[in-house]
Amino acid sequence: MLIRIYSFCFLFTLFALSSLLMAQSNGSAFYKIDNQTGELTKKINLWGYVKNPGRYEVPASTNLVQMIAYAGGPRDHALMDEVKVYSTLENGKSISKKVDLENPSRSSESDLILTNEDTIIVDYSSSVTIGEIFSFVGAPLAIVTSLILIADRLKK
């Protein structure tokens, strides 16, 4: 009987952890932002820690801040002080720049300008707080502990 309870606890914990991890992953998609008829557009790739990563077709006047807003904004732990923008010049040469959106006064207006086919990458911070560790481990651990206590009481 006790082995069945332990097996159930183990399977339930695995299910809970896998559900949590799958809920955090975000697929990519293509988005077309509605614009005025006849307005020029550009295509921008936005990847990383934003709520809706993907390929966007946006008005040609869209800047970096607006682009991240179109994607639903940054997710938790996004490094907004190291947003990377990759562009291809007309001569085929690729350039990249890091833009600090955490402190906009450090960025110039030219850093915020996007061109057609730019790729933006919003990286994440790998530091984890103790509160996040407990929130991730706490619930499954509480369930397992409760089931062990119940099994122990039923045994007596």
C-alpha positions as CSV (number, residue, x, y, z in Angstrom):
1,M,0.0,0.0,0.0
2,L,2.8,2.4,0.9
3,I,4.6,1.7,-2.3
4,R,1.4,2.6,-4.3
5,I,1.2,5.9,-2.4
6,Y,4.9,6.7,-3.1
7,S,4.4,5.8,-6.7
8,F,1.4,8.0,-7.0
9,C,3.2,10.9,-5.3
10,F,6.2,10.5,-7.7
11,L,4.0,10.4,-10.8
12,F,1.9,13.4,-9.6
13,T,5.1,15.4,-8.9
14,L,6.4,14.6,-12.4
15,F,3.1,15.6,-14.0
16,A,3.0,18.8,-12.0
17,L,6.5,19.8,-13.0
18,S,6.1,18.9,-16.7
19,S,2.8,20.9,-16.8
20,L,4.6,23.9,-15.3
21,L,7.5,23.7,-17.7
22,M,5.2,23.3,-20.7
23,A,3.1,26.3,-19.6
24,Q,6.2,28.4,-19.6
25,S,7.3,27.6,-23.1
26,N,6.0,30.0,-25.7
27,G,5.7,29.1,-29.4
28,S,6.5,31.5,-32.1
29,A,4.0,32.9,-34.6
30,F,3.5,35.5,-37.4
31,Y,1.7,38.7,-36.4
32,K,0.5,41.5,-38.6
33,I,-0.2,44.7,-36.8
34,D,-3.1,46.5,-38.4
35,N,-2.1,49.7,-40.0
36,Q,-3.6,52.4,-42.1
37,T,-4.4,51.5,-45.7
38,G,-1.4,52.3,-47.9
39,E,1.1,52.7,-45.1
40,L,4.5,51.1,-45.6
41,T,5.4,48.2,-43.4
42,K,8.5,46.3,-42.4
43,K,9.0,42.8,-41.1
44,I,10.8,42.3,-37.8
45,N,11.8,39.1,-36.0
46,L,11.5,39.3,-32.2
47,W,12.8,36.4,-30.2
48,G,13.6,35.7,-26.6
49,Y,11.9,36.7,-23.3
50,V,8.9,38.6,-24.6
51,K,5.3,37.5,-24.1
52,N,4.6,36.8,-27.8
53,P,7.8,36.1,-29.7
54,G,7.6,35.8,-33.5
55,R,7.8,37.5,-36.8
56,Y,5.9,40.8,-37.1
57,E,4.8,42.9,-39.9
58,V,4.5,46.4,-38.5
59,P,4.2,50.0,-39.7
60,A,7.5,51.4,-41.1
61,S,7.6,54.0,-38.3
62,T,7.7,51.4,-35.5
63,N,10.7,51.7,-33.2
64,L,12.3,49.2,-30.8
65,V,10.2,50.2,-27.8
66,Q,6.9,50.0,-29.7
67,M,8.0,46.6,-31.2
68,I,8.5,45.1,-27.8
69,A,5.1,46.5,-26.7
70,Y,3.5,44.9,-29.8
71,A,4.9,41.6,-28.5
72,G,3.2,42.0,-25.2
73,G,6.2,43.4,-23.3
74,P,9.0,41.6,-21.6
75,R,8.6,38.5,-19.5
76,D,10.0,38.1,-16.0
77,H,13.8,38.1,-15.9
78,A,14.2,39.7,-19.3
79,L,17.4,41.6,-19.6
80,M,16.1,44.9,-20.9
81,D,19.5,46.5,-20.5
82,E,21.0,44.2,-23.1
83,V,18.5,44.0,-26.0
84,K,20.3,42.9,-29.1
85,V,19.3,44.2,-32.6
86,Y,20.8,42.5,-35.7
87,S,20.5,44.4,-39.0
88,T,21.7,43.7,-42.5
89,L,22.9,46.7,-44.5
90,E,22.3,47.2,-48.2
91,N,25.8,46.0,-49.0
92,G,25.0,42.7,-47.3
93,K,27.1,43.3,-44.2
94,S,25.5,42.4,-40.9
95,I,25.8,44.7,-37.9
96,S,24.6,44.3,-34.3
97,K,24.0,46.7,-31.5
98,K,23.1,46.4,-27.8
99,V,20.4,48.8,-26.6
100,D,19.7,49.6,-22.9
101,L,16.0,49.9,-22.6
102,E,16.2,49.6,-18.8
103,N,17.6,53.1,-18.7
104,P,16.5,54.9,-21.8
105,S,18.8,57.9,-21.2
106,R,21.7,55.7,-22.1
107,S,20.3,55.0,-25.6
108,S,20.2,57.4,-28.5
109,E,17.2,57.9,-30.8
110,S,19.2,56.2,-33.6
111,D,19.5,53.0,-31.4
112,L,15.7,52.7,-31.3
113,I,15.3,52.8,-35.1
114,L,14.4,49.5,-36.7
115,T,14.8,48.6,-40.4
116,N,13.1,45.9,-42.5
117,E,14.2,42.4,-41.6
118,D,15.8,43.3,-38.3
119,T,16.1,40.6,-35.7
120,I,15.7,41.6,-32.0
121,I,16.7,39.2,-29.2
122,V,15.7,39.8,-25.6
123,D,17.9,37.7,-23.4
124,Y,17.1,36.6,-19.9
125,S,18.8,36.7,-16.5
126,S,19.7,33.2,-15.2
127,S,19.7,34.3,-11.6
128,V,16.9,32.8,-9.5
129,T,15.6,34.1,-6.2
130,I,15.0,31.9,-3.2
131,G,11.3,32.8,-3.4
132,E,11.1,31.4,-6.9
133,I,12.8,28.2,-5.9
134,F,10.2,27.7,-3.1
135,S,7.3,28.6,-5.4
136,F,8.5,26.0,-7.9
137,V,9.3,23.2,-5.4
138,G,6.9,24.1,-2.6
139,A,3.6,22.9,-3.9
140,P,4.7,19.5,-5.1
141,L,6.7,19.0,-1.9
142,A,3.6,19.9,0.2
143,I,1.5,17.4,-1.6
144,V,4.0,14.6,-1.2
145,T,4.4,15.4,2.5
146,S,0.6,15.4,3.0
147,L,0.2,12.1,1.2
148,I,3.0,10.5,3.3
149,L,1.4,11.8,6.5
150,I,-2.0,10.4,5.4
151,A,-0.5,7.1,4.5
152,D,1.2,7.0,7.9
153,R,-2.0,7.7,9.8
154,L,-3.9,5.1,7.8
155,K,-1.2,2.6,8.6
156,K,-1.8,3.0,12.4
